[in-house]
Amino acid sequence: MQIYINGTFYPKEEAKVSVFDHGYLYGDGIYETLRAYDGYVFHLEEHIERLEHSAKLMEITLPLEENGIMKAISDTLAGNGLKDAYIRVSVSRGTGEIGLDPELCPVPTFVIIAKQFVDYPTELYEKGVKIAVVETRRNHPETLNPAIKSTNFLNNIFAKMEAKKAGAFEGIMLNHANFVAEGTISNVFMVKNGELLTPPLIAGILEGVTRGLVIELAEKLEIKVYEEMFSEAALKDADEVFITNTTMEIMPVREVDDKTIGAPGRVTKMLAEAYRQEVLRALKMGIRAD
Ligand code: PDD
């Protein structure tokens, strides 16, 4: 396995960053998770845009422009002989003396890890997963803004620990105003009376690339979509629930805490099928990172 660090490839065992890296010292960094299907990095531009957006909000100057990032990603895939891949791009503030001042770190640390994509078990898509509404709240947007895909993930890790204890696949966090926000690594959708609801960005969530595509697909399928706040009670009273992210795509939910939602419903299935078609369409168009 070859890891990209600031323009050079290192074998996994030698791929190391300094203990003075502020990503390590303070969680001062950002990242993106991408997925490649048959050599095609799905929604590559959207992910790079979001990385740039996160960097801007953190006042990190990325060492590469869009084309450079694309090339670095495709070189990493090629160097590892990967077609179906999980790709993680991380950018930390960089190495510097101990201290919070970002000026201590003149050069960001830019890392790309790519590995063989391992599918989630088919059974999860067929039967749906259990999710738990956890006590840990999503960060208030005026603290660590959830719009930043930051490597400072402690809040979500606390939520994940709670979810694990509840025997759940994913933990759903409420926001400061008691409305449903999002999962630890996913966005959440519910269906009621054939209509789709998902929390709006102002609920304090990450603007998921998959979330954006699902909204677009729903509109094409003439399913009404509302980006609206909803409560935990509404989530439990939904006809269908699913969660989304780049790696799992659309994952049906069969249980929210002890409330059974049931097998994947009609709208979830329609959207999951449309998503698959969209991936195939992108593949046919032959747009690749290289
Ligand atoms: N997580 N919300 C949070 C907090 C996330 O971390 C993610 C993605 C999403 C969904 O975003 P997208 O659809 O762009 O993948 C929502 C990635 C997969 C991760 O942490 O690895």
Residues whose N, C-alpha, C, O or C-beta is under 5 A from the ligand:
A	BS01	PDD	T33 E182 G183 T184 I185 S186 N187 L206 E207 G208 V209 T210 R211 T244 N245 T246 T247
